[in-house]
Amino acid sequence: MTDLPLVLRDLSIVLAIATAVALLFSKLRLSVVPAFLVAGAFMGPSGAGLVTEIRMVETLAEFGVALFLFTVGLDFAVSNLGKMQRRVLWAGGAQVAATIAISVIGLKIYGLDAPVAIFAGFLLSLSSTAIVLKVYADRLETDSGHGRISFGILLFQDLAAIPMMLLIPSLREWETGHSPEVLFTLLKGAGGVAAILLLARFLIPRLLKEVIRINSREILALTVLMVVLGTAFLAGRWGLPLGMGTFLAGMVISESDYVHEIAAQILPFRDVFNGVSYVSVGMLLNLPFLAGNLPLILAMVAGVVLMKVFCAGAAVRAVGYPWRLTVVTAAGLAQIGEFSFLLLSQGARESLVTFAGYQYLLAVTILTMMATPFLMRAAPWVASSFVRHVVRGREPEDTGAETSGAERIENHVIVSGYGMNGKNLARVLRSTHVPYVVADLNDAMVREGREAGEPIFYGDVNNPEILDRLGVGRARMLVLAISDPMATRRAVAVARRANPRLAILVRTRYVADVDDLVALGANAVIPEEFETSVEIFSRVLREYHVPDHVISQQEELIRSGTYRILRERVPSRNEGLLSEFETFLRRKVIEVFFVSPDSPWAGRPLGDLPAVNGAGIVLLAVLRGDRAIVQPSPEERIEAGDKLVLFGGHGPLATTLEELSRGSR
């Protein structure tokens, strides 16, 4: 019987050391996944031997894997496959196939049996979804070109892991030539997958719908845990990996209207047990074996990284993406992923790998994971150097003769990015007959824009040649509406060097980026978090019936000084600005009312206006053409096109303007 005090002691040690190492890695801006692996290696039997109840940790680890794969399935939404570019899916298939093929050929030459070589190829073909997407999220590059391509390839890899898991038990049987057993195993696995999918498709959504109606977070959390454990149990009964059941359940539930609430319930459990899972994997690493074979392991790490960079880069480049995106994407996919741990454990149970082979693969996986943040950090510089010295800037970023249209126009707007902001801007520019061209690295967006008749081209505005084709020397303005902070900074610098007179407008997410972008040459920077704050205080003021013209004045006041009021951190100066804000609210203001051609006020004397009928408003002047009539008489007739300059308090002036506007209809 398990000794409960020992279990609690070991679990406390695991959590304490994992937390300490994770904090250290976070300070170094490294992913916490390698931190848990290192902590496990340190605590394991070949390390300090601090944990005695290894089986307990392994049990918690299996639960953590099940939770992790469930959340991966929640993010997997089958409908995303239809939204993904076919070229990205082809790139994912080409990357997986090429990695497996090269691995099998190399390992066969080395002398390994075909089943072992195929099994190793499966492991090496997968990359770390958790690490790659976490790094891109931290750097706000999830929506960038390389972020989207990487997500598509990782999505394909996660999907490919399912048949890999099904095939592993059959690899040993293939070697002995028992075809019926292989076929039976595959059919049994396919039947298990179908059963879980049917259960998740028809039963679980109805159950969740009833639980959601109760509006109890506790019952929902229990239900979600029951779904995770139940599907894992069913997968085990069908001879499938436990995690496959939870992955399939999560994948189906991802189409549910309740997916976000479900994810919110499961994430706290997943994060805790997922850390324990990585710690348990680290415990399996034999440190004396690692130390004794370190040169060979490091050589294997270098070989794996180079092979994966080559395969991923060749696959991405083959479907038409530019070199810079190709290199950055390939560097991000150079590691071995979390699914490989599952495959490795399953392969060990099937006796596909020896102790030495297991340790080699485990060490290479852990070390490539630890190297990933450094590789991704260096990727932009490597990509720039590669394009500059190898490609020499001659890559065909844009194909077709459409660029000739951009070469002919001048005094135009260059719009980089055809997302929501880019589309809205293009629509307004088109309706107001302002010349413009659009550039984007998403070929699906480019095709969509071309079908809609937009002057849109496939190209990277970081490339001086692409900017030149877009007519940057003759352009009046560049609008950067992309989500890649690093690409935005480079584009500002390149565009400023190409045209010192160019007006550069940049969209960014955070106010903290404003100074850097202005220093690089941007004329104006619009941070999304700032505009959100402006909208919030505007709506608050409207709720208190503050006149619209006063709210507009406050928006201008807040925006003055390059968002100084929001970025100011010194309390005394903040108080001064707030005092200025309050003083401005209390004083009187001047407004101008335009008399439109169809206004009923045209032709009537000024004396009929509410402004001179005891409303507390003073008519200072009438602006007519290029002259001003100061202190006009009440008998002066109003003409269409006049501008009436009114002075008064906020409330009376707002009432008067509203009355004048109603009269103008």
C-alpha positions in Angstrom: 0.0 0.0 0.0 1.3 3.4 -0.9 2.6 5.5 2.0 0.6 8.7 2.0 3.2 10.9 3.8 5.8 9.8 1.3 3.5 10.6 -1.6 2.8 14.1 -0.2 6.5 14.7 0.4 7.5 13.6 -3.1 4.7 15.6 -4.7 5.7 18.7 -2.6 9.3 18.3 -3.8 8.3 17.9 -7.4 6.1 21.1 -7.3 8.7 23.1 -5.3 11.7 22.3 -7.5 9.6 22.6 -10.7 8.4 26.1 -9.6 11.9 27.2 -8.7 13.4 26.1 -12.0 10.4 27.5 -14.0 10.9 30.9 -12.3 14.6 30.8 -13.3 13.8 30.0 -16.9 11.1 32.7 -16.9 13.7 35.3 -15.7 15.9 34.2 -18.6 12.9 34.5 -21.0 13.0 30.8 -21.8 10.1 28.4 -22.2 9.1 26.6 -19.0 8.7 23.3 -20.8 12.5 22.7 -20.8 12.5 23.9 -17.2 10.3 21.1 -16.1 12.4 18.6 -18.0 15.5 19.8 -16.3 13.9 19.7 -12.9 12.8 16.1 -13.5 16.3 15.1 -14.6 17.7 16.7 -11.4 15.2 15.0 -9.1 15.1 11.6 -10.9 16.8 8.3 -9.9 19.9 9.1 -11.9 20.1 12.6 -10.4 19.7 13.6 -6.8 17.2 10.8 -6.2 14.9 13.1 -4.2 11.7 11.3 -5.3 11.0 7.8 -4.2 7.4 7.3 -5.4 8.3 7.3 -9.1 5.1 5.4 -9.9 2.9 8.1 -8.3 4.6 10.8 -10.4 4.2 8.7 -13.6 0.4 8.2 -12.8 0.0 12.0 -12.4 2.0 12.5 -15.6 -0.4 10.2 -17.6 -3.3 12.3 -16.3 -1.4 15.5 -17.3 -0.9 14.1 -20.8 -4.6 13.3 -21.1 -5.5 16.9 -20.0 -2.9 18.4 -22.3 -4.1 16.5 -25.4 -7.7 17.3 -24.5 -6.9 21.1 -24.6 -4.9 20.5 -27.8 -8.1 19.0 -29.3 -10.1 22.0 -28.1 -7.9 24.2 -30.1 -8.0 21.9 -33.1 -11.5 22.7 -34.4 -12.1 20.5 -37.5 -13.6 23.5 -39.3 -10.1 25.1 -39.2 -9.0 22.6 -41.8 -11.3 24.2 -44.3 -10.0 27.7 -43.4 -6.4 26.7 -43.7 -4.6 27.4 -46.9 -4.2 24.2 -48.9 -0.6 25.3 -49.5 0.1 25.3 -45.8 -1.5 21.9 -45.4 0.6 20.6 -48.3 3.7 22.1 -46.6 2.8 20.2 -43.4 2.4 17.0 -45.3 5.7 17.5 -47.2 7.6 18.4 -44.0 6.3 15.2 -42.2 6.9 12.9 -45.2 10.4 14.4 -45.9 11.5 14.1 -42.3 10.4 10.5 -42.0 11.9 9.5 -45.3 15.3 11.1 -44.6 15.3 9.6 -41.1 14.5 6.1 -42.3 17.1 6.2 -45.1 19.8 7.5 -42.7 19.0 5.0 -39.9 18.8 2.1 -42.4 22.2 3.0 -43.6 23.4 3.1 -40.0 22.1 -0.5 -39.6 18.8 -0.2 -37.8 15.8 -2.3 -38.7 13.0 -0.8 -40.7 10.4 -0.7 -37.9 12.8 1.0 -35.6 13.8 3.5 -38.3 10.2 4.2 -39.1 9.4 4.7 -35.4 12.3 7.1 -35.0 11.1 9.0 -38.2 7.7 9.4 -36.6 9.3 10.9 -33.5 11.6 13.3 -35.4 8.9 14.5 -37.7 6.9 16.2 -35.0 7.5 19.6 -33.5 6.5 21.3 -30.2 3.2 23.0 -30.6 3.3 24.3 -27.0 6.8 25.9 -27.2 6.5 27.3 -30.7 3.0 28.9 -30.2 4.0 30.2 -26.7 7.1 31.9 -28.1 5.1 33.5 -30.9 2.4 34.6 -28.5 4.9 36.2 -26.2 6.4 38.1 -29.1 2.9 39.0 -30.5 3.7 37.1 -33.7 0.9 34.6 -33.8 -0.9 36.5 -36.6 2.4 37.1 -38.5 3.2 35.4 -41.8 5.5 32.9 -40.2 3.2 32.5 -37.2 0.3 31.4 -39.5 2.4 29.1 -41.6 3.9 27.5 -38.4 0.4 27.0 -37.0 -0.7 25.3 -40.1 2.2 22.9 -40.2 1.9 22.2 -36.4 -1.8 21.5 -37.0 -1.0 18.9 -39.6 1.6 17.3 -37.3 -0.9 17.0 -34.5 -3.3 15.3 -36.8 -0.6 13.1 -38.2 0.2 11.9 -34.7 -3.1 9.9 -34.6 -2.2 7.4 -37.3 1.3 7.2 -36.0 0.0 6.1 -32.6 -2.2 3.5 -34.3 0.7 2.2 -36.4 3.3 1.8 -33.6 1.9 -1.5 -32.2 2.0 -2.9 -35.8 5.6 -2.0 -36.5 7.0 -5.0 -34.7 4.4 -7.3 -36.3 5.3 -6.0 -39.8 8.8 -7.2 -39.2 7.6 -10.7 -38.7 5.2 -10.5 -41.6 2.0 -11.2 -39.7 -0.3 -9.3 -42.1 -3.6 -10.4 -40.5 -2.5 -9.3 -37.1 -1.4 -5.9 -38.5 -4.7 -5.5 -40.3 -6.7 -6.5 -37.2 -4.7 -4.1 -35.0 -5.4 -1.2 -37.5 -9.1 -2.1 -37.8 -9.4 -2.3 -34.0 -7.8 1.0 -33.6 -9.9 2.6 -36.3 -13.0 1.1 -34.5 -11.9 2.7 -31.2 -11.4 6.0 -32.9 -14.8 5.9 -34.5 -16.5 4.9 -31.3 -14.9 7.8 -29.3 -15.8 10.2 -32.1 -19.4 9.1 -32.2 -19.6 9.4 -28.4 -18.1 12.8 -28.4 -20.2 13.9 -31.3 -23.6 12.9 -30.1 -23.6 12.3 -26.3 -21.1 14.7 -24.8 -22.5 17.9 -26.4 -26.0 17.1 -25.0 -24.5 16.4 -21.6 -22.6 19.7 -21.6 -25.7 21.6 -22.8 -27.7 20.3 -19.8 -24.8 21.0 -17.4 -24.4 24.6 -18.7 -28.1 25.2 -18.1 -27.6 24.5 -14.4 -25.1 27.4 -14.3 -22.8 25.8 -11.8 -19.0 26.1 -12.3 -18.4 23.2 -9.9 -20.6 20.8 -11.8 -19.2 21.9 -15.1 -15.6 21.3 -13.9 -16.5 17.8 -12.6 -18.3 17.0 -15.9 -15.3 18.1 -18.0 -12.9 16.0 -15.8 -15.3 13.1 -16.2 -15.2 13.5 -20.0 -11.4 13.5 -19.9 -11.0 10.4 -17.7 -13.9 8.6 -19.4 -12.6 9.0 -23.0 -9.1 8.1 -21.8 -10.5 4.9 -20.2 -12.3 4.0 -23.4 -9.2 4.5 -25.4 -7.3 2.2 -23.1 -10.0 -0.5 -23.4 -9.7 -0.3 -27.2 -5.9 -0.7 -27.1 -5.3 3.0 -28.0 -3.0 5.4 -26.2 -4.9 7.1 -23.3 -4.2 10.6 -24.7 -5.7 9.8 -28.1 -9.2 9.4 -26.5 -9.0 12.8 -24.8 -7.6 14.4 -28.0 -10.4 13.1 -30.1 -13.0 14.2 -27.5 -11.5 17.7 -27.4 -11.4 17.9 -31.2 -15.1 17.3 -31.5 -16.1 19.5 -28.5 -14.1 22.3 -30.2 -17.1 22.8 -32.5 -19.4 23.4 -29.4 -20.7 26.8 -28.4 -19.3 26.1 -24.9 -15.7 25.4 -25.9 -14.3 28.6 -24.3 -16.0 27.9 -20.9 -14.8 24.3 -21.1 -11.3 25.4 -21.8 -11.4 27.9 -18.9 -12.5 25.1 -16.5 -9.8 22.7 -17.6 -6.8 25.0 -18.0 -5.9 25.3 -14.3 -5.8 21.5 -13.9 -3.9 21.1 -17.2 -1.2 23.6 -16.3 -0.5 21.9 -13.0 -0.5 18.3 -14.2 1.2 19.2 -17.4 4.1 20.5 -15.4 4.2 17.2 -13.5 4.0 15.3 -16.8 7.2 17.1 -18.1 8.9 16.5 -14.8 8.2 12.8 -15.0 9.6 12.7 -18.5 12.8 14.4 -17.3 13.1 11.8 -14.5 13.4 9.2 -17.2 16.6 10.8 -18.5 19.7 9.0 -17.3 22.2 11.6 -16.4 25.3 9.3 -16.3 24.3 8.1 -19.8 24.0 11.7 -20.9 27.3 12.7 -19.5 29.1 9.6 -20.9 27.7 10.1 -24.4 27.5 13.9 -24.5 29.6 14.5 -27.6 27.6 12.0 -29.6 24.3 13.4 -28.3 25.3 16.9 -29.2 26.2 15.8 -32.7 22.8 14.1 -33.0 21.1 17.3 -31.8 22.9 19.3 -34.4 22.0 16.7 -37.1 18.4 16.6 -36.1 18.1 20.4 -36.1 19.8 20.7 -39.5 17.6 18.0 -40.9 14.4 19.5 -39.6 15.3 23.0 -40.7 16.1 21.6 -44.2 12.9 19.6 -44.4 10.6 22.3 -43.1 12.4 25.0 -45.1 12.2 23.0 -48.4 8.5 22.2 -47.8 7.6 25.9 -47.1 9.7 27.2 -50.0 8.3 24.6 -52.3 4.8 25.9 -52.0 5.9 29.4 -52.9 6.7 31.4 -49.7 9.5 33.9 -49.7 12.9 33.1 -48.3 12.7 35.2 -45.2 9.5 33.5 -44.1 10.9 30.2 -45.0 14.0 30.5 -42.9 12.1 32.0 -39.9 9.4 29.2 -40.0 12.0 26.4 -40.5 14.0 27.6 -37.4 10.9 27.6 -35.3 10.1 24.0 -36.2 13.6 22.6 -35.6 12.8 20.8 -32.3 11.1 17.6 -31.4 7.6 17.9 -29.8 5.5 16.8 -27.0 3.7 14.1 -28.9 7.1 12.5 -29.4 7.2 11.7 -25.7 3.9 9.8 -26.1 5.2 7.9 -29.1 8.5 7.2 -27.3 6.7 5.7 -24.2 4.5 3.7 -26.5 7.5 2.5 -28.5 9.3 1.4 -25.3 6.3 -0.6 -24.3 6.3 -2.3 -27.7 10.1 -3.0 -27.4 10.8 -1.0 -30.5 13.7 0.7 -28.8 16.5 -0.4 -26.5 17.5 1.4 -23.3 20.3 3.2 -25.2 18.0 4.1 -28.1 15.4 5.4 -25.6 18.0 7.5 -23.8 19.4 8.9 -27.1 16.0 9.9 -28.4 14.9 11.3 -25.0 18.1 13.4 -24.6 17.9 14.8 -28.2 14.2 15.7 -27.7 14.9 17.5 -24.4 18.0 19.4 -25.8 16.2 20.5 -29.0 13.4 21.8 -26.9 15.8 23.8 -24.7 17.5 25.2 -27.8 14.2 26.3 -29.5 13.9 29.8 -27.9 17.5 30.6 -28.8 16.9 29.4 -32.4 13.7 31.4 -32.8 15.4 34.5 -31.3 18.2 34.3 -33.9 15.9 33.3 -36.8 15.2 36.9 -38.1 18.9 37.8 -38.2 19.7 34.5 -39.9 16.9 35.0 -42.4 18.1 38.5 -43.2 21.7 37.4 -43.6 20.6 34.5 -45.8 18.6 36.7 -48.1 21.4 39.3 -48.2 24.3 37.0 -48.8 22.9 33.9 -50.4 19.7 34.9 -52.2 21.1 38.5 -52.6 17.6 40.0 -52.6 16.6 38.6 -56.0 13.9 36.2 -54.8 10.6 36.5 -56.7 8.4 37.8 -53.9 5.7 38.8 -56.4 4.8 37.1 -59.5 2.7 38.2 -62.4 2.6 41.5 -64.3 0.2 43.2 -61.9 3.0 45.2 -60.3 3.1 47.4 -63.4 0.0 49.1 -62.1 1.8 50.1 -58.9 4.7 51.3 -60.9 2.5 53.8 -62.8 0.7 55.4 -59.9 2.0 58.2 -57.7 1.0 60.2 -54.6 -0.7 57.0 -53.4 -1.1 55.0 -50.2 0.7 51.7 -49.6 -1.3 49.5 -47.3 0.7 46.6 -45.8 -1.7 43.9 -44.5 -5.1 42.9 -45.8 -6.7 42.0 -42.5 -9.7 43.7 -41.1 -7.9 47.1 -40.8 -6.4 46.8 -44.2 -9.7 45.9 -45.8 -11.6 48.7 -44.2 -8.9 51.2 -45.2 -8.9 50.0 -48.8 -12.7 50.2 -48.9 -12.6 53.9 -47.7 -9.8 54.8 -50.1 -11.6 53.3 -53.0 -14.8 55.1 -52.2 -13.0 58.4 -51.9 -10.9 57.9 -55.1 -7.6 58.0 -53.3 -5.0 55.9 -55.2 -3.6 52.9 -53.2 -1.9 49.5 -53.4 -2.0 46.7 -50.9 0.7 44.1 -50.1 0.2 41.0 -48.0 2.1 37.7 -47.4 -1.1 35.6 -47.1 -1.7 34.2 -50.5 -5.4 33.4 -49.7 -5.9 37.0 -48.7 -4.2 38.1 -52.0 -6.4 35.9 -54.1 -9.5 37.1 -52.2 -8.5 40.7 -52.8 -7.7 40.2 -56.5 -11.1 38.5 -57.0 -12.7 41.6 -55.4 -10.8 43.9 -57.8 -8.3 45.2 -55.3 -4.8 46.4 -56.4 -3.2 43.8 -54.1 0.1 42.1 -54.5 1.9 39.2 -52.8 5.1 40.6 -51.2 7.0 41.5 -48.0 7.3 45.2 -47.4 10.5 44.5 -45.4 12.1 43.9 -48.8 13.3 47.1 -50.5 12.6 45.6 -53.9 9.0 45.0 -53.0 8.6 48.5 -51.7 10.2 49.8 -54.9 7.7 47.8 -57.0 4.9 49.3 -54.9 6.2 52.8 -55.9 7.5 53.8 -52.4 9.6 56.6 -54.0 6.4 58.2 -55.4 4.0 57.2 -52.6 2.6 59.7 -50.2 1.9 57.4 -47.3 2.6 53.9 -46.0 0.1 52.3 -43.6 1.4 49.3 -41.7 -1.6 47.2 -40.6 0.2 44.0 -39.7 0.5 42.1 -36.5 4.2 41.2 -36.5 6.0 43.7 -34.2 9.5 42.8 -35.5 8.4 43.0 -39.2 6.7 46.3 -38.5 9.9 47.8 -37.0 12.0 46.6 -40.0 9.4 47.9 -42.5 9.4 51.4 -40.9 13.2 51.6 -41.1 13.4 50.3 -44.6 10.6 52.6 -45.9 12.1 55.6 -44.2 15.5 55.0 -45.9 13.7 54.5 -49.2 11.7 57.7 -49.0 12.5 60.3 -46.4 9.4 62.3 -47.3 7.0 59.4 -46.9 4.3 59.6 -44.2 4.3 56.4 -42.2 1.3 55.4 -40.2 1.7 52.3 -38.0 -0.8 50.2 -36.1 0.6 48.5 -33.0 -0.9 46.8 -30.0 0.7 48.6 -27.1 1.5 52.2 -26.2 4.9 51.1 -25.1 5.8 50.6 -28.7 5.1 54.2 -29.8 8.5 55.7 -28.9 10.5 52.9 -30.6 8.5 53.2 -33.8 8.7 57.0 -33.9 12.4 56.8 -33.4 12.7 54.4 -36.3 10.9 56.9 -38.5 7.1 56.5 -38.1 5.1 59.7 -38.3 2.2 58.5 -36.4 1.5 55.4 -34.3 -1.9 54.1 -33.3 -1.8 51.7 -30.4 -4.9 49.6 -30.0 -4.9 49.6 -26.2 -4.9 53.4 -26.3 -7.8 53.7 -28.7 -9.7 51.2 -26.5 -9.1 53.4 -23.5 -10.4 56.4 -25.4 -13.5 54.5 -26.5 -14.1 53.5 -22.8 -13.9 57.0 -21.4 -16.0 58.4 -24.3 -18.8 56.0 -23.5 -18.6 56.8 -19.8 -18.9 60.5 -20.5 -21.9 59.9 -22.9 -23.6 57.9 -20.1 -23.4 61.0 -18.0 -24.8 63.1 -20.9 -21.7 65.1 -21.5 -22.1 66.9 -24.8 -20.5 65.3 -27.9 -18.4 68.3 -28.7 -17.0 68.2 -25.1 -16.1 64.5 -25.5 -14.4 65.3 -28.8 -12.4 68.1 -27.1 -11.3 65.6 -24.4 -10.2 63.1 -27.0 -8.0 65.7 -28.6 -6.7 66.7 -25.3 -5.8 63.1 -24.4 -4.3 62.5 -27.8 -2.0 65.5 -27.6 1.6 65.0 -26.6 1.8 61.5 -28.3 -0.5 59.9 -25.7 1.4 61.5 -22.8 -1.4 61.2 -20.3 -1.6 57.4 -20.7 2.1 56.7 -20.6 2.9 59.1 -17.7 4.0 57.2 -14.6 4.9 60.1 -12.2 1.9 60.6 -9.9 2.4 64.4 -9.5 2.4 65.0 -13.2 -0.6 62.7 -13.6 -2.5 64.8 -11.1 -1.5 67.9 -13.0 -2.9 66.5 -16.2 -6.1 65.4 -14.5 -6.5 68.8 -13.0 -6.0 70.3 -16.5 -8.7 67.9 -17.7 -11.1 69.0 -15.0 -10.5 72.7 -15.5 -11.1 72.3 -19.2 -14.5 70.6 -18.5 -15.6 73.6 -16.4 -14.7 76.4 -18.8 -16.7 77.7 -21.7 -16.0 76.6 -25.3 -16.4 77.9 -28.8 -18.2 75.9 -31.5 -18.8 76.5 -35.2 -22.1 75.6 -36.9 -22.1 75.1 -40.6 -25.3 76.2 -42.5 -25.7 73.5 -45.2 -27.3 74.5 -48.6 -30.6 72.7 -47.7 -30.8 74.2 -44.2 -34.1 76.1 -43.4 -32.0 78.7 -41.6 -30.6 79.9 -45.0 -32.3 83.2 -45.8 -33.6 83.9 -42.3 -32.3 86.7 -40.1 -29.8 86.1 -37.4 -32.3 87.3 -34.9 -34.4 84.1 -35.4 -31.5 82.0 -34.1 -31.8 80.5 -30.6 -28.3 81.8 -30.0 -29.5 85.4 -29.7 -32.8 84.7 -28.0 -31.7 84.5 -24.3 -30.2 81.0 -24.5 -27.0 82.2 -22.9 -25.1 81.8 -26.2 -23.2 84.6 -27.9 -22.9 84.7 -31.7 -19.3 86.0 -32.0 -19.1 86.1 -35.8 -20.3 84.8 -39.1 -17.7 83.4 -41.4 -18.8 83.9 -45.0 -16.4 83.0 -47.8 -13.0 84.5 -47.1 -14.3 87.1 -44.7 -15.6 87.3 -41.2 -18.6 89.4 -40.0 -17.8 90.3 -36.4 -20.7 91.1 -34.1 -23.3 90.9 -36.9 -26.6 92.7 -36.4 -29.8 90.6 -35.8 -31.2 91.7 -39.2 -28.2 90.1 -41.1 -29.6 87.4 -43.4 -28.1 83.9 -43.1 -26.6 82.5 -46.3 -26.0 78.9 -47.3 -22.4 78.0 -46.6 -22.1 80.4 -43.6 -20.3 79.3 -40.5 -21.7 80.6 -37.2 -19.2 81.0 -34.5 -20.9 80.4 -31.1 -19.6 80.9 -27.6 -21.1 79.6 -24.3 -21.3 77.0 -21.7 -21.2 73.3 -22.4 -24.8 72.5 -21.7 -26.5 75.5 -23.3 -24.2 75.3 -26.3 -24.9 71.6 -26.8 -28.7 72.3 -26.6 -28.4 75.1 -29.1 -26.4 73.1 -31.6 -28.9 70.2 -31.3 -31.8 72.6 -32.0 -29.9 74.1 -35.0 -29.2 70.7 -36.4 -32.8 69.7 -36.1 -33.8 72.8 -37.9 -31.3 72.1 -40.6 -33.2 68.9 -41.6 
